[in-house]
Amino acid sequence: MALRCGIIGITNIGKTTIFNCISKNKASTSNYAFSAATSNRGIVDVPDNRLFDIAKLVKPDKLTPATVEIVDIPGLAKGASQGEGIGNKFLDDIQQVDAMIHVIRCFDDENLPHVEGSVDPVRDLEIVDLELQIKDLEMVERKIQRTEKLIKVGEKEAKKVMEILERYKDHFENFQNARTLDISEDDRKMVADLYLLTEKPVVYVCNVDDASASGGNHHVARVREALEGKNTEILVIAGELEAEITELETEEERNEFLEDAGLAEPGVNKMIRAAYDLLNLQAFFTEGPKEVRAWTIKKGMTAKQAAGVIHSDLERGFIRAEVMKYKDFMELGSEHAVKEAGKMKLEGKDYIVQDGDIMFIRFNV
């Protein structure tokens, strides 16, 4: 799926450290603000225990997880919309992603100076929001100018578009994000060509010190208070600790490290799954002796569309899908047992694939 999630935030907050924990493409880090001028891109495996559970039963030659593209976007500073820091480069890169992971500095470290002179996560959050809102307001105002000309020449629907644009303009001028505007989906679609930055779904990541990895700290508490009622997910990750975990060679060492830190799993795993969900993605599985694989599809895709993700020939010549539920497969222990129990379902092209379905596509071309 050609969808990507961007990691954003103020400069010098540990974004790249977190990116390096999840990406095979390692990026350089620095204690100096604006040391990065380009975005780092990486294809990241989506942690999914179901894939490994299926593999334990099937014992395939190969195991292939689902993936998602993550973009580490250079840090922002106050005034980016007017060219401060690396300015509009940051904002242009955000426009190219489909969802955002907003990392917020929630740790104190005198060796890592803050670009604003002090650690204040709520202020940092508001700086990023404001810069995105300013950029969105500029785009809306430019479209208002174009729409005014269309109204003059009697363009159909131009007046309706203008009404919607005025609502967005007022919303931004009141320092609000587009995603919180109370407006119908049909009206949102009428201005979707703007690709508004604050319309994109977002999850917040509080980057904390090692000691706060499991319980958070007073900085995290302030972020939670500021975002109360926003209907958004807030994750707590200790970036430096996570970086240490990735350096350990064995699963046993990693588990012991996590236990000492009071964690059940690496925090970045939760972040990757949150990104996957933000992008409105889910996985289905194929299994056999050669390979057990997780395939990424958008939620709501049909069996025929899902077949096309595997190969265009499967979609073109689709006949039916043989579908097992992950739960049934694990409880009964094999494909044969699922069939014998009458729980293997034959589904047509319009079947809506469910997260975790195990599928075999019948086709003819």
Residue frames as qw, qx, qy, qz and C-alpha x, y, z in Angstrom:
[[0.000, 0.889, 0.459, 0.000, 0.00, 0.00, 0.00],
 [0.430, 0.408, -0.020, 0.805, 1.43, 3.40, -0.98],
 [0.395, -0.856, -0.186, -0.277, 0.70, 4.97, 2.40],
 [0.568, 0.206, -0.453, 0.655, 3.18, 6.53, 4.81],
 [0.482, -0.823, -0.298, 0.041, 3.24, 7.92, 8.33],
 [0.386, 0.646, -0.243, 0.613, 5.45, 10.88, 9.25],
 [0.603, -0.497, -0.400, 0.478, 7.27, 11.44, 12.56],
 [0.151, 0.751, 0.078, 0.638, 7.05, 15.16, 13.37],
 [0.579, -0.711, -0.300, 0.263, 7.94, 17.48, 16.24],
 [0.101, -0.969, 0.217, 0.054, 10.15, 20.29, 17.50],
 [0.622, 0.561, -0.495, 0.231, 13.85, 19.97, 16.67],
 [0.212, 0.401, -0.741, 0.495, 16.09, 18.08, 19.16],
 [0.677, -0.294, 0.267, -0.620, 13.43, 15.94, 20.84],
 [0.423, -0.251, 0.869, -0.049, 14.65, 12.44, 19.93],
 [0.773, 0.421, 0.061, -0.471, 12.59, 11.80, 16.78],
 [0.583, 0.561, -0.574, -0.128, 15.49, 10.29, 14.87],
 [0.132, -0.342, 0.878, -0.307, 16.54, 8.13, 17.83],
 [0.655, 0.174, 0.569, -0.466, 13.03, 6.65, 17.85],
 [0.719, 0.564, -0.198, -0.356, 13.06, 6.29, 14.05],
 [0.295, 0.552, -0.780, 0.014, 16.33, 4.34, 14.25],
 [0.426, -0.168, 0.800, -0.388, 14.74, 1.92, 16.73],
 [0.714, 0.347, 0.499, -0.346, 12.21, 0.78, 14.14],
 [0.637, 0.722, -0.134, -0.235, 13.87, 1.29, 10.76],
 [0.906, 0.012, 0.211, 0.366, 16.43, -0.83, 8.97],
 [0.466, 0.629, 0.035, 0.620, 17.74, 2.43, 7.46],
 [0.527, -0.587, -0.310, 0.531, 19.68, 4.11, 10.26],
 [0.217, 0.866, 0.110, 0.437, 19.87, 7.91, 10.27],
 [0.476, 0.156, -0.410, 0.763, 22.49, 10.07, 11.98],
 [0.376, -0.833, -0.406, 0.005, 21.58, 11.90, 15.20],
 [0.395, 0.366, -0.204, 0.817, 23.00, 15.10, 16.67],
 [0.293, -0.581, -0.537, 0.537, 22.71, 17.34, 19.72],
 [0.083, -0.248, 0.125, 0.957, 22.58, 20.38, 17.44],
 [0.463, 0.596, 0.464, -0.464, 19.31, 21.90, 16.25],
 [0.592, 0.734, -0.026, -0.331, 18.50, 21.79, 12.51],
 [0.295, -0.512, 0.745, 0.310, 21.41, 19.40, 11.82],
 [0.437, 0.241, 0.840, 0.212, 19.10, 17.40, 9.52],
 [0.218, 0.392, -0.183, -0.875, 17.95, 18.98, 6.28],
 [0.513, 0.090, -0.647, -0.557, 16.25, 16.02, 4.64],
 [0.815, -0.225, 0.205, -0.493, 13.68, 13.46, 5.73],
 [0.075, -0.314, 0.946, 0.021, 14.73, 9.90, 6.55],
 [0.790, 0.067, -0.173, -0.585, 12.55, 7.14, 5.09],
 [0.071, -0.291, 0.948, -0.107, 12.28, 3.54, 6.19],
 [0.719, -0.132, -0.501, -0.463, 10.12, 0.49, 5.57],
 [0.254, -0.369, 0.700, -0.556, 9.17, -0.88, 8.99],
 [0.371, -0.152, -0.910, -0.107, 7.94, -4.36, 9.92],
 [0.543, -0.451, -0.007, -0.708, 4.60, -4.30, 11.75],
 [0.042, -0.206, 0.906, -0.368, 4.85, -6.31, 15.01],
 [0.756, -0.070, -0.136, -0.637, 2.08, -8.92, 14.95],
 [0.369, -0.326, 0.842, -0.219, 2.22, -11.97, 17.20],
 [0.825, 0.291, 0.307, -0.375, -0.46, -13.66, 15.09],
 [0.612, 0.646, -0.434, -0.140, 2.05, -14.10, 12.27],
 [0.076, 0.489, -0.840, 0.223, 4.44, -15.97, 14.56],
 [0.617, -0.038, 0.637, -0.461, 1.61, -18.03, 16.07],
 [0.838, 0.446, 0.009, -0.315, 0.55, -19.22, 12.61],
 [0.460, 0.645, -0.611, 0.018, 4.16, -19.99, 11.72],
 [0.319, -0.393, 0.800, -0.322, 4.56, -22.19, 14.81],
 [0.772, 0.181, 0.516, -0.323, 1.83, -24.46, 13.46],
 [0.758, 0.635, -0.021, -0.146, 2.77, -24.33, 9.77],
 [0.661, -0.459, 0.418, 0.420, 6.60, -24.30, 10.14],
 [0.634, 0.767, 0.096, 0.003, 7.21, -22.48, 6.82],
 [0.753, 0.156, 0.038, 0.639, 10.53, -21.90, 5.07],
 [0.231, 0.268, 0.024, 0.935, 9.94, -18.16, 5.17],
 [0.159, -0.709, -0.592, 0.349, 8.13, -15.62, 7.35],
 [0.233, 0.316, 0.230, 0.891, 7.11, -12.24, 5.89],
 [0.066, -0.557, -0.572, 0.598, 5.52, -9.56, 8.10],
 [0.220, 0.879, 0.380, 0.186, 3.35, -6.67, 6.99],
 [0.491, -0.071, -0.046, 0.867, 5.19, -3.37, 6.54],
 [0.055, 0.939, 0.334, -0.053, 4.49, 0.34, 6.77],
 [0.528, 0.443, -0.040, 0.723, 6.54, 3.27, 5.51],
 [0.408, -0.812, -0.256, 0.328, 7.70, 5.69, 8.21],
 [0.447, 0.648, 0.004, 0.617, 9.21, 9.10, 7.40],
 [0.514, -0.557, -0.269, 0.594, 11.38, 10.91, 9.96],
 [0.267, 0.838, 0.238, 0.411, 10.73, 14.57, 9.07],
 [0.438, 0.230, -0.307, 0.813, 13.32, 17.22, 10.09],
 [0.268, -0.524, -0.609, 0.532, 12.56, 19.13, 13.28],
 [0.040, 0.805, 0.394, 0.442, 10.41, 22.21, 13.41],
 [0.309, -0.180, -0.353, 0.865, 10.98, 25.59, 15.07],
 [0.119, 0.765, 0.448, -0.446, 8.67, 28.46, 15.89],
 [0.197, 0.757, -0.184, -0.596, 8.17, 30.46, 12.69],
 [0.481, -0.056, 0.789, 0.379, 8.69, 27.54, 10.29],
 [0.432, 0.691, 0.577, 0.051, 5.80, 28.76, 8.16],
 [0.154, 0.977, -0.065, -0.132, 7.80, 31.99, 7.66],
 [0.689, 0.602, -0.352, 0.199, 11.02, 30.11, 6.89],
 [0.355, -0.719, 0.535, -0.265, 12.58, 29.69, 10.36],
 [0.710, -0.247, 0.660, 0.013, 14.78, 26.62, 10.90],
 [0.247, -0.038, 0.794, 0.554, 14.41, 24.62, 7.71],
 [0.330, 0.270, 0.000, -0.904, 11.04, 26.29, 7.27],
 [0.740, 0.271, -0.016, -0.616, 8.66, 25.18, 4.60],
 [0.405, 0.327, -0.845, -0.124, 10.71, 22.05, 3.80],
 [0.124, 0.014, 0.878, -0.463, 9.32, 20.54, 7.01],
 [0.519, 0.342, 0.375, -0.688, 5.77, 21.53, 6.11],
 [0.585, 0.431, -0.466, -0.505, 6.04, 20.31, 2.51],
 [0.249, 0.208, -0.945, 0.042, 7.22, 16.90, 3.73],
 [0.305, 0.157, 0.742, -0.576, 4.27, 16.64, 6.11],
 [0.603, 0.389, -0.023, -0.696, 1.95, 17.23, 3.17],
 [0.507, 0.362, -0.721, -0.302, 3.33, 14.07, 1.56],
 [0.067, 0.041, -0.958, 0.276, 2.38, 11.75, 4.45],
 [0.442, -0.395, -0.631, -0.500, -1.04, 10.29, 5.26],
 [0.660, -0.694, -0.278, -0.073, -0.84, 10.36, 9.07],
 [0.182, 0.726, -0.417, 0.516, 1.44, 11.80, 11.76],
 [0.754, -0.395, -0.414, 0.323, 3.30, 10.59, 14.83],
 [0.001, 0.869, -0.118, 0.480, 3.85, 13.77, 16.86],
 [0.739, -0.143, -0.454, 0.477, 6.82, 13.24, 19.20],
 [0.234, -0.895, 0.006, -0.380, 6.98, 15.52, 22.23],
 [0.447, 0.343, -0.620, 0.547, 10.03, 15.97, 24.46],
 [0.671, -0.647, -0.115, -0.343, 9.13, 14.92, 27.99],
 [0.858, -0.243, -0.182, 0.414, 12.61, 14.52, 29.49],
 [0.144, -0.969, 0.193, 0.057, 15.20, 16.83, 31.04],
 [0.872, 0.007, 0.122, 0.474, 18.80, 16.66, 29.81],
 [0.138, -0.901, 0.102, 0.398, 21.22, 19.55, 30.27],
 [0.421, -0.319, 0.638, 0.560, 23.48, 18.01, 27.62],
 [0.231, 0.405, 0.731, 0.498, 20.73, 18.32, 25.03],
 [0.046, 0.284, 0.196, -0.938, 19.69, 21.98, 24.92],
 [0.327, 0.635, 0.697, -0.065, 16.13, 22.79, 23.94],
 [0.327, 0.390, 0.362, 0.781, 15.70, 25.16, 21.00],
 [0.238, -0.792, -0.302, -0.475, 13.23, 27.22, 23.07],
 [0.062, 0.589, -0.482, 0.646, 15.53, 27.33, 26.12],
 [0.407, -0.215, 0.690, -0.559, 13.47, 25.11, 28.43],
 [0.114, -0.130, -0.966, -0.192, 11.56, 21.83, 28.46],
 [0.417, 0.252, 0.386, -0.783, 7.83, 22.53, 28.12],
 [0.243, 0.141, 0.910, 0.307, 5.94, 19.81, 26.22],
 [0.254, 0.729, 0.599, -0.212, 2.62, 21.68, 26.05],
 [0.084, 0.805, -0.165, -0.563, 4.31, 24.77, 24.59],
 [0.162, -0.315, 0.792, 0.497, 6.11, 22.55, 22.03],
 [0.294, 0.412, 0.860, 0.065, 2.85, 20.87, 21.09],
 [0.210, 0.841, 0.354, -0.351, 1.19, 24.24, 20.58],
 [0.054, -0.653, 0.438, 0.616, 4.10, 25.52, 18.47],
 [0.197, -0.021, 0.887, 0.418, 3.77, 22.60, 16.06],
 [0.232, 0.625, 0.740, -0.090, 0.00, 22.92, 15.91],
 [0.103, 0.836, 0.103, -0.528, 0.23, 26.66, 15.24],
 [0.083, -0.479, 0.615, 0.621, 2.72, 26.27, 12.40],
 [0.183, 0.214, 0.914, 0.293, 0.53, 23.63, 10.75],
 [0.161, 0.745, 0.586, -0.277, -2.56, 25.81, 11.24],
 [0.027, 0.734, -0.169, -0.657, -0.83, 28.81, 9.64],
 [0.098, -0.214, 0.798, 0.555, 0.13, 26.73, 6.62],
 [0.159, 0.454, 0.874, 0.067, -3.43, 25.38, 6.34],
 [0.110, 0.794, 0.333, -0.496, -4.86, 28.89, 6.63],
 [0.014, -0.549, 0.453, 0.702, -2.63, 30.05, 3.79],
 [0.098, 0.057, 0.903, 0.415, -3.85, 27.21, 1.57],
 [0.121, 0.641, 0.738, -0.172, -7.49, 27.92, 2.42],
 [0.063, 0.770, 0.076, -0.630, -7.08, 31.65, 1.69],
 [0.031, -0.345, 0.656, 0.671, -5.51, 30.91, -1.70],
 [0.072, 0.308, 0.916, 0.247, -8.41, 28.59, -2.56],
 [0.102, 0.727, 0.505, -0.454, -10.88, 31.25, -1.44],
 [0.059, 0.611, -0.273, -0.741, -9.33, 33.63, -3.99],
 [0.011, 0.085, -0.852, -0.517, -9.66, 31.03, -6.75],
 [0.062, 0.474, 0.875, -0.080, -13.22, 30.18, -5.70],
 [0.118, 0.667, 0.234, -0.698, -14.27, 33.85, -5.80],
 [0.140, 0.392, -0.549, -0.724, -13.38, 33.90, -9.51],
 [0.045, -0.155, -0.956, -0.244, -15.39, 30.73, -10.10],
 [0.106, 0.594, 0.663, -0.444, -18.44, 32.26, -8.40],
 [0.145, 0.595, -0.098, -0.785, -18.21, 35.28, -10.73],
 [0.260, 0.261, -0.704, -0.607, -18.35, 33.06, -13.81],
 [0.775, -0.052, -0.002, -0.629, -21.26, 31.03, -12.39],
 [0.355, 0.270, -0.894, 0.033, -19.36, 27.82, -11.67],
 [0.777, -0.375, -0.358, -0.357, -21.69, 25.19, -10.21],
 [0.826, -0.402, -0.340, 0.203, -21.09, 24.40, -6.51],
 [0.439, 0.402, -0.262, 0.759, -18.59, 27.27, -6.11],
 [0.355, -0.620, 0.101, -0.692, -20.82, 29.02, -3.55],
 [0.907, -0.384, -0.124, -0.124, -21.08, 25.84, -1.51],
 [0.798, 0.124, -0.251, 0.534, -17.30, 25.40, -1.60],
 [0.124, 0.569, -0.189, 0.791, -16.88, 29.00, -0.47],
 [0.649, -0.600, -0.003, -0.468, -19.14, 28.41, 2.55],
 [0.949, -0.212, -0.149, 0.178, -17.03, 25.40, 3.55],
 [0.605, 0.343, -0.202, 0.689, -13.77, 27.32, 3.08],
 [0.172, -0.669, 0.123, -0.713, -15.03, 30.18, 5.25],
 [0.833, -0.511, -0.047, -0.207, -15.80, 27.69, 8.02],
 [0.881, -0.003, -0.148, 0.449, -12.26, 26.30, 7.84],
 [0.314, 0.561, -0.133, 0.754, -10.79, 29.81, 7.77],
 [0.466, -0.685, 0.075, -0.554, -12.68, 30.79, 10.91],
 [0.941, -0.325, -0.094, 0.033, -11.61, 27.54, 12.59],
 [0.757, 0.187, -0.159, 0.605, -7.92, 28.15, 11.88],
 [0.069, 0.634, -0.114, 0.761, -8.13, 31.78, 12.98],
 [0.664, -0.609, 0.111, -0.418, -9.38, 30.43, 16.32],
 [0.018, -0.587, 0.795, -0.150, -6.21, 28.26, 16.59],
 [0.818, -0.021, 0.483, -0.312, -8.00, 24.98, 15.95],
 [0.201, -0.266, 0.855, 0.398, -6.99, 21.95, 13.87],
 [0.488, 0.121, -0.474, -0.723, -9.01, 20.91, 10.81],
 [0.380, -0.084, -0.920, -0.046, -9.69, 17.44, 12.22],
 [0.054, -0.324, -0.725, 0.605, -11.75, 19.00, 15.06],
 [0.302, 0.103, -0.150, -0.936, -14.07, 20.99, 12.79],
 [0.453, 0.298, 0.771, -0.335, -17.67, 19.75, 13.11],
 [0.421, 0.486, -0.331, -0.691, -18.46, 19.26, 9.44],
 [0.915, 0.185, 0.261, -0.246, -19.99, 16.50, 7.31],
 [0.648, -0.199, 0.603, 0.421, -17.80, 14.02, 5.42],
 [0.529, 0.649, 0.465, 0.287, -19.35, 15.18, 2.13],
 [0.036, 0.999, -0.022, 0.019, -18.32, 18.76, 2.88],
 [0.533, -0.631, 0.473, 0.307, -14.79, 17.63, 3.84],
 [0.698, 0.170, 0.583, 0.380, -14.49, 15.85, 0.50],
 [0.379, 0.878, 0.265, 0.125, -15.32, 19.06, -1.36],
 [0.030, 0.940, -0.329, 0.080, -12.03, 20.61, -0.14],
 [0.914, -0.275, 0.250, 0.161, -10.01, 17.38, 0.10],
 [0.727, 0.560, 0.009, 0.397, -7.75, 18.60, -2.74],
 [0.082, -0.907, 0.267, -0.316, -6.10, 20.95, -0.22],
 [0.808, 0.014, -0.503, 0.307, -4.58, 18.03, 1.73],
 [0.286, -0.833, 0.156, -0.447, -4.78, 20.07, 4.92],
 [0.366, 0.377, -0.747, 0.408, -1.97, 19.27, 7.37],
 [0.257, -0.171, 0.648, -0.696, -4.15, 19.46, 10.48],
 [0.815, 0.050, -0.116, -0.565, -6.75, 17.19, 8.87],
 [0.608, 0.288, -0.740, 0.033, -4.34, 14.25, 9.00],
 [0.831, -0.506, -0.201, -0.115, -4.88, 11.73, 11.83],
 [0.206, 0.667, -0.550, 0.458, -2.28, 11.94, 14.61],
 [0.830, -0.440, -0.322, 0.120, -0.97, 9.94, 17.55],
 [0.079, -0.889, 0.330, -0.308, 1.15, 11.63, 20.23],
 [0.872, -0.028, -0.369, 0.321, 4.36, 10.09, 21.58],
 [0.351, -0.903, 0.207, -0.136, 5.84, 11.39, 24.82],
 [0.745, 0.358, -0.435, 0.358, 9.60, 10.76, 24.67],
 [0.586, -0.781, 0.093, -0.195, 10.69, 10.28, 28.30],
 [0.011, 0.652, -0.736, 0.185, 13.82, 9.39, 30.29],
 [0.456, 0.105, -0.884, -0.017, 14.58, 5.75, 31.12],
 [0.001, -0.071, -0.790, 0.609, 13.19, 5.96, 34.66],
 [0.455, 0.286, 0.265, -0.801, 9.81, 7.14, 33.33],
 [0.201, 0.147, -0.817, -0.521, 9.43, 4.43, 30.68],
 [0.195, -0.310, -0.930, -0.043, 6.68, 2.48, 32.44],
 [0.144, -0.645, -0.648, 0.379, 4.88, 5.14, 34.47],
 [0.197, 0.808, 0.259, 0.492, 5.47, 8.44, 32.71],
 [0.419, -0.180, -0.332, 0.826, 6.32, 11.66, 34.56],
 [0.053, 0.666, 0.383, -0.637, 5.03, 15.16, 35.29],
 [0.092, 0.355, -0.452, -0.813, 5.71, 16.24, 31.69],
 [0.123, -0.187, -0.906, -0.360, 3.51, 13.40, 30.41],
 [0.036, -0.571, -0.723, 0.388, 0.79, 14.35, 32.89],
 [0.092, 0.569, 0.020, -0.817, 0.75, 17.87, 31.42],
 [0.151, 0.149, -0.709, -0.673, 0.44, 16.51, 27.88],
 [0.102, -0.366, -0.924, -0.044, -2.45, 14.26, 28.89],
 [0.012, 0.629, 0.487, -0.606, -4.19, 17.22, 30.52],
 [0.105, 0.467, -0.266, -0.837, -3.67, 19.42, 27.43],
 [0.262, 0.093, -0.774, -0.568, -5.06, 16.75, 25.11],
 [0.208, 0.249, 0.853, -0.410, -7.96, 15.69, 27.32],
 [0.480, 0.595, 0.437, -0.474, -11.15, 15.32, 25.30],
 [0.235, 0.616, -0.471, -0.586, -9.28, 15.38, 21.94],
 [0.926, 0.195, 0.244, -0.211, -10.07, 11.70, 21.24],
 [0.548, 0.681, -0.483, 0.045, -6.47, 10.87, 20.41],
 [0.942, -0.202, -0.193, 0.188, -3.95, 8.22, 21.47],
 [0.067, -0.881, 0.422, -0.204, -1.00, 9.15, 23.71],
 [0.945, 0.008, -0.258, 0.200, 1.96, 6.77, 23.97],
 [0.367, -0.860, 0.353, 0.011, 4.93, 6.93, 26.35],
 [0.916, 0.285, -0.106, 0.262, 8.31, 5.85, 24.93],
 [0.459, -0.773, 0.304, 0.314, 11.82, 6.15, 26.38],
 [0.669, 0.714, -0.188, -0.084, 13.76, 6.71, 23.15],
 [0.093, 0.697, -0.699, 0.129, 17.26, 6.17, 24.56],
 [0.581, -0.212, 0.741, -0.262, 16.19, 3.00, 26.38],
 [0.842, 0.425, 0.252, -0.216, 14.51, 1.67, 23.24],
 [0.479, 0.761, -0.437, -0.029, 17.74, 2.33, 21.32],
 [0.217, -0.518, 0.806, -0.189, 19.63, 0.21, 23.86],
 [0.774, 0.089, 0.555, -0.290, 17.10, -2.62, 23.47],
 [0.774, 0.610, -0.043, -0.165, 17.63, -2.72, 19.70],
 [0.223, 0.732, -0.640, 0.061, 21.37, -3.17, 20.24],
 [0.587, -0.317, 0.709, -0.231, 20.90, -6.39, 22.23],
 [0.217, 0.329, -0.817, -0.420, 21.61, -9.52, 20.22],
 [0.180, -0.154, -0.970, -0.049, 19.28, -12.16, 21.72],
 [0.460, -0.534, -0.440, -0.556, 15.56, -12.32, 22.50],
 [0.684, -0.457, -0.498, 0.275, 16.42, -13.43, 26.03],
 [0.394, -0.114, -0.184, 0.894, 18.55, -10.34, 26.63],
 [0.147, -0.325, -0.266, -0.896, 15.85, -8.06, 25.25],
 [0.591, -0.538, -0.528, -0.287, 13.15, -9.65, 27.40],
 [0.627, -0.378, -0.425, 0.533, 15.32, -9.35, 30.51],
 [0.219, 0.059, -0.006, 0.974, 16.02, -5.70, 29.70],
 [0.341, -0.439, -0.401, -0.728, 12.31, -5.00, 29.21],
 [0.654, -0.514, -0.554, 0.036, 11.43, -6.72, 32.49],
 [0.504, -0.242, -0.305, 0.771, 13.97, -4.60, 34.36],
 [0.008, 0.103, 0.125, 0.987, 12.41, -1.50, 32.82],
 [0.320, 0.321, 0.648, -0.612, 8.89, -2.63, 33.79],
 [0.480, 0.405, -0.281, -0.726, 7.77, -3.04, 30.17],
 [0.813, 0.140, 0.538, -0.170, 5.87, -5.91, 28.55],
 [0.721, 0.425, 0.373, 0.401, 7.17, -5.06, 25.06],
 [0.361, -0.064, 0.128, 0.921, 9.17, -2.29, 23.36],
 [0.192, 0.644, 0.358, -0.649, 7.19, 0.94, 23.27],
 [0.156, 0.420, -0.486, -0.751, 8.06, 1.44, 19.60],
 [0.033, 0.185, 0.954, 0.233, 6.05, -1.70, 18.78],
 [0.112, 0.666, 0.635, -0.375, 2.95, 0.06, 20.09],
 [0.081, 0.649, -0.127, -0.746, 3.90, 3.11, 18.04],
 [0.029, 0.167, -0.790, -0.590, 4.19, 1.10, 14.81],
 [0.032, 0.429, 0.902, 0.037, 0.82, -0.55, 15.40],
 [0.079, 0.716, 0.376, -0.583, -0.69, 2.87, 16.15],
 [0.071, 0.482, -0.427, -0.762, 0.72, 4.17, 12.85],
 [0.003, 0.096, 0.926, 0.364, -0.75, 1.18, 11.01],
 [0.036, 0.611, 0.760, -0.217, -4.13, 1.87, 12.56],
 [0.034, 0.659, 0.067, -0.748, -3.90, 5.63, 11.84],
 [0.093, 0.315, -0.629, -0.704, -3.41, 4.82, 8.18],
 [0.765, 0.167, 0.163, -0.600, -6.64, 2.77, 8.31],
 [0.491, 0.403, -0.752, -0.177, -4.73, -0.42, 7.54],
 [0.808, -0.284, 0.423, -0.296, -5.17, -4.03, 8.60],
 [0.051, 0.456, -0.860, -0.224, -3.60, -7.38, 7.77],
 [0.945, 0.043, 0.082, -0.314, -4.75, -10.67, 6.37],
 [0.388, -0.532, 0.742, 0.130, -2.58, -13.79, 6.17],
 [0.850, 0.326, -0.340, -0.235, -1.65, -16.48, 3.68],
 [0.522, -0.544, 0.649, -0.104, -0.05, -19.69, 4.93],
 [0.934, 0.307, -0.160, -0.088, 1.71, -22.69, 3.48],
 [0.896, -0.268, 0.073, 0.347, 4.92, -24.71, 3.80],
 [0.598, 0.400, 0.068, 0.691, 6.90, -22.23, 1.71],
 [0.129, 0.249, -0.163, 0.946, 5.77, -19.01, 3.39],
 [0.183, -0.731, -0.624, 0.206, 3.51, -17.51, 6.04],
 [0.265, 0.193, 0.127, 0.936, 2.87, -13.90, 5.14],
 [0.034, 0.690, 0.502, -0.521, 0.94, -10.89, 6.41],
 [0.284, 0.418, 0.471, 0.723, -0.54, -8.70, 3.67],
 [0.032, -0.372, -0.307, 0.876, -1.46, -5.06, 4.20],
 [0.042, 0.528, 0.655, 0.538, -4.84, -3.80, 2.98],
 [0.192, -0.235, 0.142, -0.942, -7.06, -0.84, 3.73],
 [0.244, 0.236, 0.807, -0.484, -9.94, -1.54, 6.10],
 [0.552, 0.519, 0.268, -0.595, -13.12, -2.24, 4.15],
 [0.244, 0.446, -0.699, -0.502, -11.41, -3.88, 1.16],
 [0.909, 0.108, 0.037, -0.401, -13.21, -6.76, -0.55],
 [0.828, -0.196, 0.496, 0.173, -11.76, -10.23, -1.09],
 [0.718, 0.586, 0.231, 0.295, -11.22, -9.44, -4.77],
 [0.114, 0.941, -0.203, 0.244, -9.34, -6.23, -3.96],
 [0.598, -0.645, 0.475, -0.012, -7.27, -8.04, -1.34],
 [0.888, 0.149, 0.372, 0.227, -6.37, -10.66, -3.94],
 [0.507, 0.810, 0.021, 0.295, -5.02, -7.84, -6.11],
 [0.296, -0.875, 0.375, -0.081, -2.61, -6.86, -3.33],
 [0.786, -0.256, 0.533, 0.180, -1.02, -10.30, -3.70],
 [0.309, -0.107, 0.657, 0.679, -0.94, -10.15, -7.52],
 [0.395, 0.318, -0.107, -0.855, -2.98, -8.42, -10.20],
 [0.379, 0.059, -0.833, -0.398, -3.68, -11.80, -11.87],
 [0.119, -0.258, -0.896, 0.342, -5.46, -13.00, -8.72],
 [0.243, 0.445, 0.333, -0.796, -7.79, -10.00, -8.81],
 [0.379, 0.328, -0.465, -0.730, -8.39, -10.25, -12.56],
 [0.528, 0.025, -0.791, -0.309, -9.23, -13.97, -12.46],
 [0.250, -0.179, 0.692, -0.654, -10.78, -14.07, -8.99],
 [0.482, -0.239, -0.769, -0.345, -13.21, -16.97, -8.44],
 [0.653, -0.681, -0.229, -0.241, -13.58, -17.18, -4.66],
 [0.076, 0.600, -0.628, 0.489, -11.67, -16.94, -1.40],
 [0.760, -0.317, -0.564, 0.065, -11.34, -19.75, 1.15],
 [0.082, -0.676, 0.288, -0.673, -11.34, -17.98, 4.50],
 [0.672, -0.337, -0.600, 0.272, -10.36, -19.18, 7.96],
 [0.302, -0.903, 0.050, -0.300, -10.52, -17.10, 11.12],
 [0.271, 0.575, -0.649, 0.417, -7.22, -16.78, 12.98],
 [0.516, -0.365, 0.538, -0.558, -8.92, -17.85, 16.23],
 [0.948, 0.099, 0.097, -0.286, -10.33, -21.03, 14.63],
 [0.720, 0.520, -0.434, 0.152, -6.99, -21.91, 13.04],
 [0.053, 0.541, -0.672, 0.503, -5.13, -21.57, 16.33],
 [0.664, -0.237, 0.467, -0.534, -7.74, -23.49, 18.34],
 [0.946, 0.196, 0.130, -0.221, -8.06, -26.37, 15.85],
 [0.605, -0.527, 0.514, 0.304, -4.38, -26.51, 14.87],
 [0.346, -0.106, 0.715, 0.599, -4.47, -26.98, 11.09],
 [0.366, 0.205, -0.334, -0.844, -6.22, -26.07, 7.85],
 [0.392, -0.092, -0.877, -0.260, -7.55, -29.63, 7.58],
 [0.167, -0.343, -0.792, 0.476, -9.05, -29.49, 11.08],
 [0.201, 0.334, 0.138, -0.911, -10.73, -26.16, 10.31],
 [0.433, 0.100, -0.595, -0.670, -12.31, -27.68, 7.18],
 [0.354, -0.177, -0.918, 0.033, -13.44, -30.78, 9.10],
 [0.065, -0.392, -0.630, 0.667, -15.09, -28.56, 11.71],
 [0.203, 0.724, 0.611, 0.249, -17.01, -26.74, 8.97],
 [0.216, -0.850, -0.143, 0.459, -15.35, -23.43, 9.77],
 [0.322, -0.157, 0.484, 0.798, -13.64, -22.89, 6.42],
 [0.383, 0.702, 0.395, -0.452, -15.87, -20.38, 4.61],
 [0.458, 0.272, 0.542, 0.650, -16.13, -19.88, 0.85],
 [0.036, 0.747, 0.253, -0.614, -16.51, -16.17, 0.13],
 [0.558, 0.666, 0.391, 0.302, -17.23, -14.27, -3.08],
 [0.476, 0.389, 0.038, 0.788, -15.68, -11.14, -4.54],
 [0.190, -0.723, -0.089, -0.659, -17.73, -8.74, -2.38],
 [0.754, -0.497, -0.372, 0.214, -16.75, -10.29, 0.97],
 [0.050, -0.908, 0.244, -0.337, -15.27, -7.61, 3.25],
 [0.718, 0.160, -0.557, 0.386, -11.97, -8.94, 4.53],
 [0.581, -0.799, -0.061, -0.141, -11.63, -8.87, 8.33],
 [0.009, 0.779, -0.586, 0.224, -8.44, -8.15, 10.25],
 [0.409, -0.395, 0.802, -0.182, -6.59, -11.44, 10.82],
 [0.895, 0.300, 0.120, -0.308, -8.41, -13.48, 8.17],
 [0.385, -0.358, 0.775, 0.351, -6.35, -16.36, 6.76],
 [0.666, 0.568, 0.096, -0.474, -7.15, -16.61, 3.04],
 [0.453, -0.101, 0.755, 0.463, -6.49, -18.81, 0.05],
 [0.416, 0.555, -0.059, -0.718, -7.49, -17.26, -3.30],
 [0.612, 0.254, 0.719, 0.211, -8.96, -19.41, -6.07],
 [0.252, 0.721, -0.124, -0.633, -8.50, -17.79, -9.50],
 [0.708, 0.265, 0.583, 0.297, -8.37, -18.54, -13.22],
 [0.165, 0.793, -0.169, -0.562, -6.71, -16.43, -15.91]]
